[in-house]
Amino acid sequence: MVYTLSYQIYKYEHGLSAAEQRAADVRSGEAAAALRDLRLRLGRACRPGRRVRPARGADAMTASVRVPSSAR
């Protein structure tokens, strides 16, 4: 909602009614929950090393591979 400047000043000086305060509290709670969910989703998406799971037996396959040493 868009309020005129004079109405905003009046509300600032006189405060909100109980119903208006409850509505503002509900809106701020919803916004906080949405931001928390967004932060968690972004955190999961940006977490390094969690995107690809190794295939089964990957450790056994890499353990049997020999890399020739260049120092020989």
Phi and psi restraints in degrees (range 20) as a CNS / XPLOR table:
assign (resid 1 and name C) (resid 2 and name N)
       (resid 2 and name CA) (resid 2 and name C) 1.0 -113.4 20.0 2
assign (resid 2 and name N) (resid 2 and name CA)
       (resid 2 and name C) (resid 3 and name N) 1.0 124.0 20.0 2
assign (resid 2 and name C) (resid 3 and name N)
       (resid 3 and name CA) (resid 3 and name C) 1.0 -111.5 20.0 2
assign (resid 3 and name N) (resid 3 and name CA)
       (resid 3 and name C) (resid 4 and name N) 1.0 151.6 20.0 2
assign (resid 3 and name C) (resid 4 and name N)
       (resid 4 and name CA) (resid 4 and name C) 1.0 -69.0 20.0 2
assign (resid 4 and name N) (resid 4 and name CA)
       (resid 4 and name C) (resid 5 and name N) 1.0 158.7 20.0 2
assign (resid 4 and name C) (resid 5 and name N)
       (resid 5 and name CA) (resid 5 and name C) 1.0 -62.3 20.0 2
assign (resid 5 and name N) (resid 5 and name CA)
       (resid 5 and name C) (resid 6 and name N) 1.0 -39.5 20.0 2
assign (resid 5 and name C) (resid 6 and name N)
       (resid 6 and name CA) (resid 6 and name C) 1.0 -64.0 20.0 2
assign (resid 6 and name N) (resid 6 and name CA)
       (resid 6 and name C) (resid 7 and name N) 1.0 -37.9 20.0 2
assign (resid 6 and name C) (resid 7 and name N)
       (resid 7 and name CA) (resid 7 and name C) 1.0 -68.1 20.0 2
assign (resid 7 and name N) (resid 7 and name CA)
       (resid 7 and name C) (resid 8 and name N) 1.0 -39.6 20.0 2
assign (resid 7 and name C) (resid 8 and name N)
       (resid 8 and name CA) (resid 8 and name C) 1.0 -63.4 20.0 2
assign (resid 8 and name N) (resid 8 and name CA)
       (resid 8 and name C) (resid 9 and name N) 1.0 -41.4 20.0 2
assign (resid 8 and name C) (resid 9 and name N)
       (resid 9 and name CA) (resid 9 and name C) 1.0 -65.3 20.0 2
assign (resid 9 and name N) (resid 9 and name CA)
       (resid 9 and name C) (resid 10 and name N) 1.0 -41.3 20.0 2
assign (resid 9 and name C) (resid 10 and name N)
       (resid 10 and name CA) (resid 10 and name C) 1.0 -60.7 20.0 2
assign (resid 10 and name N) (resid 10 and name CA)
       (resid 10 and name C) (resid 11 and name N) 1.0 -46.1 20.0 2
assign (resid 10 and name C) (resid 11 and name N)
       (resid 11 and name CA) (resid 11 and name C) 1.0 -65.0 20.0 2
assign (resid 11 and name N) (resid 11 and name CA)
       (resid 11 and name C) (resid 12 and name N) 1.0 -37.8 20.0 2
assign (resid 11 and name C) (resid 12 and name N)
       (resid 12 and name CA) (resid 12 and name C) 1.0 -63.5 20.0 2
assign (resid 12 and name N) (resid 12 and name CA)
       (resid 12 and name C) (resid 13 and name N) 1.0 -40.6 20.0 2
assign (resid 12 and name C) (resid 13 and name N)
       (resid 13 and name CA) (resid 13 and name C) 1.0 -76.6 20.0 2
assign (resid 13 and name N) (resid 13 and name CA)
       (resid 13 and name C) (resid 14 and name N) 1.0 -32.9 20.0 2
assign (resid 13 and name C) (resid 14 and name N)
       (resid 14 and name CA) (resid 14 and name C) 1.0 -105.6 20.0 2
assign (resid 14 and name N) (resid 14 and name CA)
       (resid 14 and name C) (resid 15 and name N) 1.0 -10.0 20.0 2
assign (resid 14 and name C) (resid 15 and name N)
       (resid 15 and name CA) (resid 15 and name C) 1.0 83.0 20.0 2
assign (resid 15 and name N) (resid 15 and name CA)
       (resid 15 and name C) (resid 16 and name N) 1.0 175.3 20.0 2
assign (resid 15 and name C) (resid 16 and name N)
       (resid 16 and name CA) (resid 16 and name C) 1.0 -98.9 20.0 2
assign (resid 16 and name N) (resid 16 and name CA)
       (resid 16 and name C) (resid 17 and name N) 1.0 153.4 20.0 2
assign (resid 16 and name C) (resid 17 and name N)
       (resid 17 and name CA) (resid 17 and name C) 1.0 -72.6 20.0 2
assign (resid 17 and name N) (resid 17 and name CA)
       (resid 17 and name C) (resid 18 and name N) 1.0 169.4 20.0 2
assign (resid 17 and name C) (resid 18 and name N)
       (resid 18 and name CA) (resid 18 and name C) 1.0 -61.5 20.0 2
assign (resid 18 and name N) (resid 18 and name CA)
       (resid 18 and name C) (resid 19 and name N) 1.0 -41.9 20.0 2
assign (resid 18 and name C) (resid 19 and name N)
       (resid 19 and name CA) (resid 19 and name C) 1.0 -65.9 20.0 2
assign (resid 19 and name N) (resid 19 and name CA)
       (resid 19 and name C) (resid 20 and name N) 1.0 -40.8 20.0 2
assign (resid 19 and name C) (resid 20 and name N)
       (resid 20 and name CA) (resid 20 and name C) 1.0 -65.9 20.0 2
assign (resid 20 and name N) (resid 20 and name CA)
       (resid 20 and name C) (resid 21 and name N) 1.0 -37.7 20.0 2
assign (resid 20 and name C) (resid 21 and name N)
       (resid 21 and name CA) (resid 21 and name C) 1.0 -66.7 20.0 2
assign (resid 21 and name N) (resid 21 and name CA)
       (resid 21 and name C) (resid 22 and name N) 1.0 -42.1 20.0 2
assign (resid 21 and name C) (resid 22 and name N)
       (resid 22 and name CA) (resid 22 and name C) 1.0 -62.0 20.0 2
assign (resid 22 and name N) (resid 22 and name CA)
       (resid 22 and name C) (resid 23 and name N) 1.0 -42.8 20.0 2
assign (resid 22 and name C) (resid 23 and name N)
       (resid 23 and name CA) (resid 23 and name C) 1.0 -63.9 20.0 2
assign (resid 23 and name N) (resid 23 and name CA)
       (resid 23 and name C) (resid 24 and name N) 1.0 -40.5 20.0 2
assign (resid 23 and name C) (resid 24 and name N)
       (resid 24 and name CA) (resid 24 and name C) 1.0 -65.4 20.0 2
assign (resid 24 and name N) (resid 24 and name CA)
       (resid 24 and name C) (resid 25 and name N) 1.0 -38.7 20.0 2
assign (resid 24 and name C) (resid 25 and name N)
       (resid 25 and name CA) (resid 25 and name C) 1.0 -64.2 20.0 2
assign (resid 25 and name N) (resid 25 and name CA)
       (resid 25 and name C) (resid 26 and name N) 1.0 -41.1 20.0 2
assign (resid 25 and name C) (resid 26 and name N)
       (resid 26 and name CA) (resid 26 and name C) 1.0 -64.3 20.0 2
assign (resid 26 and name N) (resid 26 and name CA)
       (resid 26 and name C) (resid 27 and name N) 1.0 -44.8 20.0 2
assign (resid 26 and name C) (resid 27 and name N)
       (resid 27 and name CA) (resid 27 and name C) 1.0 -62.4 20.0 2
assign (resid 27 and name N) (resid 27 and name CA)
       (resid 27 and name C) (resid 28 and name N) 1.0 -43.1 20.0 2
assign (resid 27 and name C) (resid 28 and name N)
       (resid 28 and name CA) (resid 28 and name C) 1.0 -68.3 20.0 2
assign (resid 28 and name N) (resid 28 and name CA)
       (resid 28 and name C) (resid 29 and name N) 1.0 -34.9 20.0 2
assign (resid 28 and name C) (resid 29 and name N)
       (resid 29 and name CA) (resid 29 and name C) 1.0 -65.9 20.0 2
assign (resid 29 and name N) (resid 29 and name CA)
       (resid 29 and name C) (resid 30 and name N) 1.0 -41.4 20.0 2
assign (resid 29 and name C) (resid 30 and name N)
       (resid 30 and name CA) (resid 30 and name C) 1.0 -64.6 20.0 2
assign (resid 30 and name N) (resid 30 and name CA)
       (resid 30 and name C) (resid 31 and name N) 1.0 -41.1 20.0 2
assign (resid 30 and name C) (resid 31 and name N)
       (resid 31 and name CA) (resid 31 and name C) 1.0 -65.2 20.0 2
assign (resid 31 and name N) (resid 31 and name CA)
       (resid 31 and name C) (resid 32 and name N) 1.0 -40.7 20.0 2
assign (resid 31 and name C) (resid 32 and name N)
       (resid 32 and name CA) (resid 32 and name C) 1.0 -64.4 20.0 2
assign (resid 32 and name N) (resid 32 and name CA)
       (resid 32 and name C) (resid 33 and name N) 1.0 -40.5 20.0 2
assign (resid 32 and name C) (resid 33 and name N)
       (resid 33 and name CA) (resid 33 and name C) 1.0 -65.3 20.0 2
assign (resid 33 and name N) (resid 33 and name CA)
       (resid 33 and name C) (resid 34 and name N) 1.0 -41.1 20.0 2
assign (resid 33 and name C) (resid 34 and name N)
       (resid 34 and name CA) (resid 34 and name C) 1.0 -64.5 20.0 2
assign (resid 34 and name N) (resid 34 and name CA)
       (resid 34 and name C) (resid 35 and name N) 1.0 -41.0 20.0 2
assign (resid 34 and name C) (resid 35 and name N)
       (resid 35 and name CA) (resid 35 and name C) 1.0 -66.2 20.0 2
assign (resid 35 and name N) (resid 35 and name CA)
       (resid 35 and name C) (resid 36 and name N) 1.0 -39.5 20.0 2
assign (resid 35 and name C) (resid 36 and name N)
       (resid 36 and name CA) (resid 36 and name C) 1.0 -63.0 20.0 2
assign (resid 36 and name N) (resid 36 and name CA)
       (resid 36 and name C) (resid 37 and name N) 1.0 -44.6 20.0 2
assign (resid 36 and name C) (resid 37 and name N)
       (resid 37 and name CA) (resid 37 and name C) 1.0 -63.2 20.0 2
assign (resid 37 and name N) (resid 37 and name CA)
       (resid 37 and name C) (resid 38 and name N) 1.0 -41.0 20.0 2
assign (resid 37 and name C) (resid 38 and name N)
       (resid 38 and name CA) (resid 38 and name C) 1.0 -63.6 20.0 2
assign (resid 38 and name N) (resid 38 and name CA)
       (resid 38 and name C) (resid 39 and name N) 1.0 -42.9 20.0 2
assign (resid 38 and name C) (resid 39 and name N)
       (resid 39 and name CA) (resid 39 and name C) 1.0 -61.6 20.0 2
assign (resid 39 and name N) (resid 39 and name CA)
       (resid 39 and name C) (resid 40 and name N) 1.0 -42.4 20.0 2
assign (resid 39 and name C) (resid 40 and name N)
       (resid 40 and name CA) (resid 40 and name C) 1.0 -66.1 20.0 2
assign (resid 40 and name N) (resid 40 and name CA)
       (resid 40 and name C) (resid 41 and name N) 1.0 -42.3 20.0 2
assign (resid 40 and name C) (resid 41 and name N)
       (resid 41 and name CA) (resid 41 and name C) 1.0 -65.1 20.0 2
assign (resid 41 and name N) (resid 41 and name CA)
       (resid 41 and name C) (resid 42 and name N) 1.0 -41.3 20.0 2
assign (resid 41 and name C) (resid 42 and name N)
       (resid 42 and name CA) (resid 42 and name C) 1.0 -67.1 20.0 2
assign (resid 42 and name N) (resid 42 and name CA)
       (resid 42 and name C) (resid 43 and name N) 1.0 -37.7 20.0 2
assign (resid 42 and name C) (resid 43 and name N)
       (resid 43 and name CA) (resid 43 and name C) 1.0 -63.1 20.0 2
assign (resid 43 and name N) (resid 43 and name CA)
       (resid 43 and name C) (resid 44 and name N) 1.0 -40.2 20.0 2
assign (resid 43 and name C) (resid 44 and name N)
       (resid 44 and name CA) (resid 44 and name C) 1.0 -68.0 20.0 2
assign (resid 44 and name N) (resid 44 and name CA)
       (resid 44 and name C) (resid 45 and name N) 1.0 -38.7 20.0 2
assign (resid 44 and name C) (resid 45 and name N)
       (resid 45 and name CA) (resid 45 and name C) 1.0 -71.0 20.0 2
assign (resid 45 and name N) (resid 45 and name CA)
       (resid 45 and name C) (resid 46 and name N) 1.0 -31.0 20.0 2
assign (resid 45 and name C) (resid 46 and name N)
       (resid 46 and name CA) (resid 46 and name C) 1.0 -97.5 20.0 2
assign (resid 46 and name N) (resid 46 and name CA)
       (resid 46 and name C) (resid 47 and name N) 1.0 0.6 20.0 2
assign (resid 46 and name C) (resid 47 and name N)
       (resid 47 and name CA) (resid 47 and name C) 1.0 -69.9 20.0 2
assign (resid 47 and name N) (resid 47 and name CA)
       (resid 47 and name C) (resid 48 and name N) 1.0 124.0 20.0 2
assign (resid 47 and name C) (resid 48 and name N)
       (resid 48 and name CA) (resid 48 and name C) 1.0 -75.0 20.0 2
assign (resid 48 and name N) (resid 48 and name CA)
       (resid 48 and name C) (resid 49 and name N) 1.0 146.8 20.0 2
assign (resid 48 and name C) (resid 49 and name N)
       (resid 49 and name CA) (resid 49 and name C) 1.0 78.3 20.0 2
assign (resid 49 and name N) (resid 49 and name CA)
       (resid 49 and name C) (resid 50 and name N) 1.0 8.0 20.0 2
assign (resid 49 and name C) (resid 50 and name N)
       (resid 50 and name CA) (resid 50 and name C) 1.0 -113.8 20.0 2
assign (resid 50 and name N) (resid 50 and name CA)
       (resid 50 and name C) (resid 51 and name N) 1.0 3.0 20.0 2
assign (resid 50 and name C) (resid 51 and name N)
       (resid 51 and name CA) (resid 51 and name C) 1.0 -80.5 20.0 2
assign (resid 51 and name N) (resid 51 and name CA)
       (resid 51 and name C) (resid 52 and name N) 1.0 -41.5 20.0 2
assign (resid 51 and name C) (resid 52 and name N)
       (resid 52 and name CA) (resid 52 and name C) 1.0 -118.3 20.0 2
assign (resid 52 and name N) (resid 52 and name CA)
       (resid 52 and name C) (resid 53 and name N) 1.0 128.9 20.0 2
assign (resid 52 and name C) (resid 53 and name N)
       (resid 53 and name CA) (resid 53 and name C) 1.0 -91.2 20.0 2
assign (resid 53 and name N) (resid 53 and name CA)
       (resid 53 and name C) (resid 54 and name N) 1.0 139.0 20.0 2
assign (resid 53 and name C) (resid 54 and name N)
       (resid 54 and name CA) (resid 54 and name C) 1.0 -68.3 20.0 2
assign (resid 54 and name N) (resid 54 and name CA)
       (resid 54 and name C) (resid 55 and name N) 1.0 148.8 20.0 2
assign (resid 54 and name C) (resid 55 and name N)
       (resid 55 and name CA) (resid 55 and name C) 1.0 -69.2 20.0 2
assign (resid 55 and name N) (resid 55 and name CA)
       (resid 55 and name C) (resid 56 and name N) 1.0 159.4 20.0 2
assign (resid 55 and name C) (resid 56 and name N)
       (resid 56 and name CA) (resid 56 and name C) 1.0 -63.8 20.0 2
assign (resid 56 and name N) (resid 56 and name CA)
       (resid 56 and name C) (resid 57 and name N) 1.0 138.1 20.0 2
assign (resid 56 and name C) (resid 57 and name N)
       (resid 57 and name CA) (resid 57 and name C) 1.0 78.3 20.0 2
assign (resid 57 and name N) (resid 57 and name CA)
       (resid 57 and name C) (resid 58 and name N) 1.0 11.9 20.0 2
assign (resid 57 and name C) (resid 58 and name N)
       (resid 58 and name CA) (resid 58 and name C) 1.0 -65.3 20.0 2
assign (resid 58 and name N) (resid 58 and name CA)
       (resid 58 and name C) (resid 59 and name N) 1.0 -34.9 20.0 2
assign (resid 58 and name C) (resid 59 and name N)
       (resid 59 and name CA) (resid 59 and name C) 1.0 -65.2 20.0 2
assign (resid 59 and name N) (resid 59 and name CA)
       (resid 59 and name C) (resid 60 and name N) 1.0 -40.4 20.0 2
assign (resid 59 and name C) (resid 60 and name N)
       (resid 60 and name CA) (resid 60 and name C) 1.0 -66.7 20.0 2
assign (resid 60 and name N) (resid 60 and name CA)
       (resid 60 and name C) (resid 61 and name N) 1.0 -36.3 20.0 2
assign (resid 60 and name C) (resid 61 and name N)
       (resid 61 and name CA) (resid 61 and name C) 1.0 -69.8 20.0 2
assign (resid 61 and name N) (resid 61 and name CA)
       (resid 61 and name C) (resid 62 and name N) 1.0 -41.3 20.0 2
assign (resid 61 and name C) (resid 62 and name N)
       (resid 62 and name CA) (resid 62 and name C) 1.0 -74.6 20.0 2
assign (resid 62 and name N) (resid 62 and name CA)
       (resid 62 and name C) (resid 63 and name N) 1.0 -26.3 20.0 2
assign (resid 62 and name C) (resid 63 and name N)
       (resid 63 and name CA) (resid 63 and name C) 1.0 -71.1 20.0 2
assign (resid 63 and name N) (resid 63 and name CA)
       (resid 63 and name C) (resid 64 and name N) 1.0 -29.2 20.0 2
assign (resid 63 and name C) (resid 64 and name N)
       (resid 64 and name CA) (resid 64 and name C) 1.0 -87.5 20.0 2
assign (resid 64 and name N) (resid 64 and name CA)
       (resid 64 and name C) (resid 65 and name N) 1.0 -6.3 20.0 2
assign (resid 64 and name C) (resid 65 and name N)
       (resid 65 and name CA) (resid 65 and name C) 1.0 -83.7 20.0 2
assign (resid 65 and name N) (resid 65 and name CA)
       (resid 65 and name C) (resid 66 and name N) 1.0 129.4 20.0 2
assign (resid 65 and name C) (resid 66 and name N)
       (resid 66 and name CA) (resid 66 and name C) 1.0 -108.0 20.0 2
assign (resid 66 and name N) (resid 66 and name CA)
       (resid 66 and name C) (resid 67 and name N) 1.0 134.8 20.0 2
assign (resid 66 and name C) (resid 67 and name N)
       (resid 67 and name CA) (resid 67 and name C) 1.0 -108.1 20.0 2
assign (resid 67 and name N) (resid 67 and name CA)
       (resid 67 and name C) (resid 68 and name N) 1.0 120.5 20.0 2
assign (resid 67 and name C) (resid 68 and name N)
       (resid 68 and name CA) (resid 68 and name C) 1.0 -64.7 20.0 2
assign (resid 68 and name N) (resid 68 and name CA)
       (resid 68 and name C) (resid 69 and name N) 1.0 138.4 20.0 2
assign (resid 68 and name C) (resid 69 and name N)
       (resid 69 and name CA) (resid 69 and name C) 1.0 -79.0 20.0 2
assign (resid 69 and name N) (resid 69 and name CA)
       (resid 69 and name C) (resid 70 and name N) 1.0 138.1 20.0 2
assign (resid 69 and name C) (resid 70 and name N)
       (resid 70 and name CA) (resid 70 and name C) 1.0 -80.5 20.0 2
assign (resid 70 and name N) (resid 70 and name CA)
       (resid 70 and name C) (resid 71 and name N) 1.0 -9.9 20.0 2
assign (resid 70 and name C) (resid 71 and name N)
       (resid 71 and name CA) (resid 71 and name C) 1.0 -81.1 20.0 2
assign (resid 71 and name N) (resid 71 and name CA)
       (resid 71 and name C) (resid 72 and name N) 1.0 -9.6 20.0 2
